[in-house]
Amino acid sequence: MLIHEYQAKEFLKQLGINIPDGQVIDNPLRAGELARELSKKVVLKAQVLSGGRGKAGGIILARGPVEAEEAARKLIGKKLITNQTRNNGHIVRRILVEKCLEIEREVYLGLAVDKKNEQLVAIAGKLGGVEIEDLSASQPELIKKEYFLPDRELSPSQKNNLASFLELGQNASKVMLEYLGKLGAFFVAKDLKLIEINPLVLTPANDLVAADARMDFDDCGLSRHPEIAAQEDLSDESEQEAEARKHKLNYLKMNGNIGCLVNGAGLAMATMDIIKYFGGRPANFLDIGGGVTEESVTRAFEILVQDSQVRSALINIFGGIVRCDLVARGIVGSAQSLCLQKPVVVRLEGTNAEEGRKIMEESGLPFHFAENFEEAARLAVSFSRD
């Protein structure tokens, strides 16, 4: 679960990490007032759950109250489309107005789950304000990593290695050691997947200030942290995503016109890939999971075909724990109540596949059966173009 920059900075503040003076607002008039209160020169930052805001025009420097108010009017209500947003971008509902920092240096500080090495990793970068992936590829010598396990915090020597690598000077290095200890403990205790402070600014007064912050919490750990789960912003969630959430379905809306209903995340990804391979465009990711019920299949199919973008659908089920006959009954029940008109391609394999196919064939509904994965994808793509 991603949270907004202003929320992440509030956590940093609680940990004793310096953040710029500022306030999150939704009223342009307040931006002008804050410019007067803070220092005249302020930065206005769109609060959307996406990176790449600066390149998309979501971060604006204002040199006084008038400019601040004008910039706020441009940002609030704007649809911000970045290189990370899907569909049609995110509506800017809030902006963070902060005092402009004096900058001596910018560095990078992050903690992440490293799935490849099956460990946690703390990362320090000598160059801040750029994507860490780009820096790693172009100038890996500017990055230092220290690995640790959840039951063992960063050791004193690891923290020293990271702090000394950044060459911040004696006083700032001491502060960096404190930051690393606090962030490492917070990362483990609150089940995070990622913390990024980019850039972490060294000021002429040798203060270390988090100019930007990003936090991504592990969804599987949110039940242990209801106070964090309550901060989730669902305002950009589609109608279909909101409905899927109610029924605990793994659904993500996309831009295409071929609806996909699959069991298993891996098979769902492969299904979208093969649709793209044959020139089609998936309308969604929808994994009904392993412990699915007939009722939840019914709801999943309703969400799928009631999407106005969907012109055809592909049901791709490999029965293991999930029985194909159960899936078939759920789909048929939903299709009958909806008076289904859209073509639906069906591929059933595994547990009770023959029973499932019989149920769907006898329904008299517009189901088209495929014997294999490739045939199913080709059919779904062809129907989407009719």
C-alpha positions as CSV (number, residue, x, y, z in Angstrom):
1,M,0.0,0.0,0.0
2,L,1.5,3.3,-1.1
3,I,0.8,6.4,0.9
4,H,1.2,10.0,-0.1
5,E,4.4,12.1,0.4
6,Y,2.8,14.2,3.2
7,Q,1.8,11.0,5.1
8,A,5.2,9.5,4.7
9,K,6.8,12.7,6.0
10,E,4.5,12.7,9.0
11,F,5.9,9.3,9.9
12,L,9.5,10.6,9.4
13,K,8.7,13.6,11.7
14,Q,7.5,11.2,14.4
15,L,10.8,9.3,14.1
16,G,12.7,12.5,14.7
17,I,13.8,12.9,11.1
18,N,13.9,16.5,9.8
19,I,11.3,17.5,7.2
20,P,10.7,20.9,5.6
21,D,8.2,23.3,7.2
22,G,5.0,23.0,5.3
23,Q,1.4,22.0,5.1
24,V,-0.9,19.9,2.9
25,I,-3.8,22.0,1.5
26,D,-6.8,21.8,-0.8
27,N,-7.5,25.5,-1.1
28,P,-5.4,27.8,-3.4
29,L,-5.9,30.8,-1.1
30,R,-4.1,28.9,1.6
31,A,-1.1,28.5,-0.6
32,G,-0.6,32.2,-0.8
33,E,-1.0,32.5,3.0
34,L,1.6,29.8,3.6
35,A,4.1,31.5,1.3
36,R,3.8,34.6,3.5
37,E,4.1,32.5,6.7
38,L,7.0,30.3,5.6
39,S,9.5,32.3,3.5
40,K,7.9,33.6,0.4
41,K,9.7,31.1,-1.8
42,V,7.9,27.8,-1.5
43,V,7.5,24.5,-3.4
44,L,4.1,23.2,-4.3
45,K,3.9,19.4,-4.8
46,A,0.9,17.5,-6.2
47,Q,-0.1,14.7,-3.8
48,V,-0.7,11.7,-6.1
49,L,0.4,8.1,-5.7
50,S,2.9,8.2,-8.5
51,G,6.5,9.0,-9.1
52,G,7.6,11.2,-12.0
53,R,5.5,14.2,-10.7
54,G,8.2,16.8,-11.5
55,K,8.5,15.9,-15.2
56,A,4.7,15.9,-15.4
57,G,4.3,19.4,-14.1
58,G,3.2,18.3,-10.6
59,I,6.0,20.2,-8.7
60,I,6.2,24.0,-9.0
61,L,8.5,26.5,-7.4
62,A,6.7,29.7,-6.4
63,R,8.7,32.9,-5.6
64,G,6.0,34.6,-3.6
65,P,2.4,34.5,-2.4
66,V,0.9,35.5,-5.7
67,E,2.8,32.9,-7.7
68,A,2.0,30.3,-5.0
69,E,-1.8,30.9,-5.2
70,E,-1.6,30.8,-9.0
71,A,0.3,27.6,-9.0
72,A,-2.1,26.0,-6.5
73,R,-5.0,26.9,-8.8
74,K,-3.3,25.2,-11.7
75,L,-2.5,22.0,-9.7
76,I,-5.7,21.4,-7.7
77,G,-8.2,19.6,-9.8
78,K,-5.6,18.9,-12.5
79,K,-5.4,15.4,-14.0
80,L,-1.7,14.6,-13.7
81,I,-0.4,12.0,-16.1
82,T,3.1,10.7,-15.3
83,N,5.2,7.9,-16.7
84,Q,3.9,5.7,-13.9
85,T,0.2,6.4,-14.0
86,R,-2.2,4.2,-15.8
87,N,-5.6,4.9,-17.4
88,N,-5.9,8.7,-17.5
89,G,-3.7,9.7,-14.7
90,H,-4.6,10.9,-11.2
91,I,-6.7,13.9,-10.1
92,V,-4.8,16.2,-7.8
93,R,-7.0,16.8,-4.8
94,R,-4.3,18.0,-2.4
95,I,-1.0,19.7,-2.7
96,L,1.9,20.0,-0.2
97,V,3.3,23.5,0.2
98,E,6.7,23.6,1.7
99,K,9.4,26.1,2.5
100,C,12.1,26.0,-0.2
101,L,15.3,24.5,1.2
102,E,18.8,25.8,0.8
103,I,20.8,22.9,-0.6
104,E,24.5,22.1,-0.2
105,R,24.2,18.5,-1.4
106,E,21.6,16.0,-2.3
107,V,21.9,12.3,-1.5
108,Y,19.7,9.2,-1.6
109,L,18.7,7.0,1.3
110,G,16.4,4.0,1.0
111,L,15.4,0.6,2.5
112,A,13.8,-2.1,0.6
113,V,13.0,-5.8,0.4
114,D,15.5,-7.5,-1.9
115,K,13.6,-10.5,-3.2
116,K,16.5,-11.8,-5.3
117,N,18.8,-12.0,-2.3
118,E,15.9,-12.8,0.2
119,Q,17.1,-10.1,2.5
120,L,16.4,-6.5,3.5
121,V,18.7,-3.9,2.1
122,A,19.7,-0.4,3.1
123,I,20.9,1.8,0.2
124,A,22.9,5.0,0.2
125,G,23.5,7.0,-3.0
126,K,25.9,9.9,-3.4
127,L,23.6,11.5,-5.9
128,G,20.1,12.4,-4.9
129,G,17.1,13.6,-6.9
130,V,17.4,10.9,-9.6
131,E,15.9,7.4,-10.0
132,I,18.0,4.9,-8.1
133,E,17.6,2.4,-10.9
134,D,19.1,4.8,-13.4
135,L,21.9,5.7,-11.0
136,S,22.6,2.0,-10.4
137,A,22.9,1.3,-14.1
138,S,24.9,4.4,-15.1
139,Q,27.1,5.0,-12.1
140,P,27.0,2.0,-9.7
141,E,30.1,3.3,-7.9
142,L,27.9,6.0,-6.4
143,I,25.8,3.5,-4.6
144,K,26.5,1.5,-1.4
145,K,24.3,-1.4,-0.1
146,E,24.2,-3.2,3.2
147,Y,22.1,-6.3,3.6
148,F,20.4,-7.4,6.8
149,L,17.6,-9.8,8.0
150,P,14.3,-8.8,9.7
151,D,15.4,-10.3,13.0
152,R,18.7,-8.5,13.0
153,E,18.8,-4.8,12.6
154,L,21.6,-3.0,10.8
155,S,24.8,-3.5,12.7
156,P,26.8,-0.5,13.9
157,S,29.5,-1.3,11.3
158,Q,26.9,-1.4,8.5
159,K,25.5,2.0,9.5
160,N,29.0,3.4,9.7
161,N,29.8,2.0,6.2
162,L,26.8,3.7,4.7
163,A,27.3,7.0,6.6
164,S,31.0,7.3,5.8
165,F,30.3,6.4,2.1
166,L,28.2,9.5,1.7
167,E,31.1,11.8,3.0
168,L,28.7,14.2,4.7
169,G,31.1,15.5,7.3
170,Q,31.4,14.6,10.9
171,N,28.2,16.2,12.3
172,A,25.9,15.2,9.5
173,S,27.3,11.7,9.5
174,K,26.3,11.4,13.2
175,V,22.8,12.4,12.3
176,M,22.8,9.9,9.4
177,L,23.7,7.1,11.8
178,E,20.7,8.0,13.9
179,Y,18.4,8.1,10.9
180,L,19.6,4.7,9.7
181,G,18.8,3.2,13.1
182,K,15.4,4.7,13.4
183,L,14.4,3.9,9.8
184,G,15.7,0.3,10.0
185,A,13.6,-0.4,13.1
186,F,10.6,1.3,11.7
187,F,10.9,-0.6,8.4
188,V,10.8,-4.0,10.2
189,A,8.2,-3.1,12.8
190,K,5.7,-1.7,10.4
191,D,6.1,-4.3,7.6
192,L,7.3,-2.0,4.9
193,K,8.4,-3.0,1.4
194,L,10.1,0.3,0.6
195,I,11.2,3.6,2.1
196,E,12.8,6.2,0.0
197,I,14.1,9.6,1.0
198,N,15.1,11.1,-2.4
199,P,16.6,13.6,-2.1
200,L,17.9,13.7,1.4
201,V,19.3,17.3,1.5
202,L,22.3,18.5,3.3
203,T,21.8,22.2,4.0
204,P,24.6,24.9,4.4
205,A,23.9,24.6,8.2
206,N,24.8,20.9,8.1
207,D,21.2,19.8,8.7
208,L,19.9,16.6,7.0
209,V,16.3,17.2,5.7
210,A,14.0,14.8,3.9
211,A,13.0,16.8,0.9
212,D,10.9,14.0,-0.6
213,A,9.7,10.7,0.9
214,R,8.0,7.5,-0.4
215,M,6.7,4.6,1.7
216,D,5.1,1.4,0.4
217,F,3.7,-1.0,3.1
218,D,3.2,-4.7,2.6
219,D,-0.6,-5.3,2.1
220,C,-0.2,-8.6,3.9
221,G,0.9,-6.8,7.1
222,L,-1.8,-4.2,7.2
223,S,-4.0,-6.3,9.5
224,R,-1.4,-5.8,12.1
225,H,-1.4,-2.0,11.6
226,P,-4.9,-0.7,11.4
227,E,-3.7,2.8,12.0
228,I,-1.6,2.6,8.8
229,A,-4.4,0.8,6.8
230,A,-6.7,3.7,7.6
231,Q,-4.5,6.0,5.7
232,E,-5.0,4.3,2.3
233,D,-6.3,6.7,-0.4
234,L,-8.9,5.0,-2.6
235,S,-10.1,8.2,-4.4
236,D,-8.5,7.1,-7.7
237,E,-9.9,3.6,-7.5
238,S,-12.2,2.7,-10.4
239,E,-15.8,1.6,-9.8
240,Q,-14.8,-2.0,-10.7
241,E,-11.8,-2.0,-8.4
242,A,-14.0,-0.8,-5.5
243,E,-16.5,-3.5,-6.1
244,A,-13.8,-6.2,-6.4
245,R,-12.3,-5.0,-3.1
246,K,-15.7,-5.7,-1.4
247,H,-15.5,-9.3,-2.5
248,K,-11.8,-9.8,-1.9
249,L,-11.0,-10.2,-5.5
250,N,-7.6,-9.3,-7.0
251,Y,-8.6,-6.9,-9.7
252,L,-6.8,-4.1,-11.5
253,K,-8.4,-2.1,-14.2
254,M,-6.4,-1.4,-17.4
255,N,-6.9,0.4,-20.7
256,G,-7.8,-2.5,-23.1
257,N,-11.0,-4.1,-24.3
258,I,-10.5,-7.8,-23.5
259,G,-11.7,-8.8,-20.1
260,C,-9.7,-11.5,-18.4
261,L,-10.8,-13.9,-15.6
262,V,-8.1,-16.3,-14.4
263,N,-7.1,-18.2,-11.3
264,G,-3.6,-17.6,-10.1
265,A,-1.4,-14.5,-10.5
266,G,1.1,-16.2,-12.7
267,L,-1.5,-17.5,-15.1
268,A,-3.2,-14.1,-15.1
269,M,0.1,-12.4,-16.1
270,A,0.7,-15.0,-18.8
271,T,-2.8,-14.5,-20.1
272,M,-2.3,-10.8,-20.5
273,D,1.1,-11.3,-22.1
274,I,-0.3,-13.7,-24.8
275,I,-3.2,-11.3,-25.5
276,K,-0.7,-8.6,-26.1
277,Y,1.4,-10.9,-28.2
278,F,-1.5,-11.5,-30.6
279,G,-2.2,-7.8,-30.9
280,G,-5.0,-7.4,-28.3
281,R,-5.2,-5.2,-25.2
282,P,-6.2,-6.6,-21.8
283,A,-8.9,-4.6,-20.0
284,N,-7.9,-5.8,-16.5
285,F,-6.0,-8.1,-14.3
286,L,-8.4,-10.4,-12.4
287,D,-7.2,-13.3,-10.3
288,I,-10.0,-15.1,-8.5
289,G,-7.5,-17.0,-6.4
290,G,-7.5,-20.5,-5.0
291,G,-10.2,-20.4,-2.3
292,V,-12.8,-18.9,-4.5
293,T,-16.6,-19.6,-4.0
294,E,-19.3,-19.8,-6.6
295,E,-20.7,-16.5,-5.4
296,S,-17.4,-14.7,-5.7
297,V,-17.0,-16.1,-9.3
298,T,-20.4,-14.7,-10.0
299,R,-19.4,-11.3,-8.7
300,A,-16.1,-11.4,-10.6
301,F,-17.8,-12.1,-13.9
302,E,-20.3,-9.3,-13.3
303,I,-17.4,-6.9,-12.7
304,L,-15.7,-8.1,-15.8
305,V,-18.5,-7.9,-18.4
306,Q,-20.2,-4.8,-17.0
307,D,-17.1,-2.8,-17.8
308,S,-18.2,-0.7,-20.8
309,Q,-14.6,-1.0,-22.3
310,V,-14.8,-4.8,-22.5
311,R,-15.8,-6.0,-26.0
312,S,-14.8,-9.7,-25.5
313,A,-13.7,-11.8,-22.5
314,L,-11.3,-14.6,-21.9
315,I,-11.9,-17.1,-19.1
316,N,-8.7,-19.1,-18.5
317,I,-9.0,-21.6,-15.7
318,F,-6.5,-24.3,-14.7
319,G,-8.3,-26.3,-12.1
320,G,-6.3,-27.5,-9.1
321,I,-7.8,-26.5,-5.8
322,V,-10.3,-24.6,-7.8
323,R,-12.9,-26.8,-9.5
324,C,-13.8,-25.9,-13.1
325,D,-17.5,-26.9,-12.5
326,L,-17.7,-24.4,-9.6
327,V,-16.3,-21.7,-11.8
328,A,-18.7,-22.6,-14.6
329,R,-21.8,-22.5,-12.4
330,G,-20.7,-19.0,-11.1
331,I,-20.2,-17.7,-14.6
332,V,-23.4,-19.1,-16.0
333,G,-25.5,-17.8,-13.1
334,S,-24.0,-14.3,-13.6
335,A,-24.3,-14.4,-17.5
336,Q,-28.0,-15.5,-17.3
337,S,-28.9,-12.6,-14.9
338,L,-27.1,-10.1,-17.1
339,C,-28.5,-11.5,-20.4
340,L,-25.0,-11.8,-21.7
341,Q,-24.4,-10.4,-25.2
342,K,-20.6,-10.1,-25.3
343,P,-18.6,-13.0,-26.7
344,V,-16.7,-15.0,-24.0
345,V,-13.9,-17.4,-24.9
346,V,-13.5,-20.2,-22.4
347,R,-10.5,-22.5,-21.7
348,L,-11.0,-25.0,-18.9
349,E,-8.3,-27.5,-17.8
350,G,-7.8,-29.6,-14.7
351,T,-10.2,-30.5,-12.0
352,N,-13.7,-31.2,-13.3
353,A,-13.0,-29.5,-16.6
354,E,-15.4,-31.7,-18.5
355,E,-18.2,-31.1,-16.0
356,G,-17.5,-27.4,-16.2
357,R,-17.6,-27.3,-20.0
358,K,-20.9,-29.2,-20.1
359,I,-22.5,-26.8,-17.7
360,M,-21.5,-23.9,-19.9
361,E,-22.4,-25.6,-23.2
362,E,-25.9,-26.4,-22.0
363,S,-26.6,-22.8,-20.9
364,G,-27.2,-21.6,-24.5
365,L,-25.1,-18.5,-23.8
366,P,-22.4,-17.0,-26.2
367,F,-19.5,-19.0,-24.9
368,H,-16.8,-20.1,-27.3
369,F,-14.5,-23.0,-26.2
370,A,-10.8,-23.3,-26.9
371,E,-8.7,-26.4,-26.5
372,N,-5.4,-24.6,-25.7
373,F,-4.0,-21.3,-24.5
374,E,-3.0,-20.0,-27.9
375,E,-6.3,-20.7,-29.5
376,A,-8.1,-19.0,-26.6
377,A,-6.1,-15.9,-26.9
378,R,-6.4,-15.7,-30.7
379,L,-10.2,-16.0,-30.4
380,A,-10.5,-13.4,-27.7
381,V,-8.4,-10.9,-29.7
382,S,-10.5,-11.5,-32.9
383,F,-13.8,-11.0,-31.1
384,S,-12.5,-7.8,-29.6
385,R,-12.1,-6.3,-33.1
386,D,-15.5,-7.3,-34.5
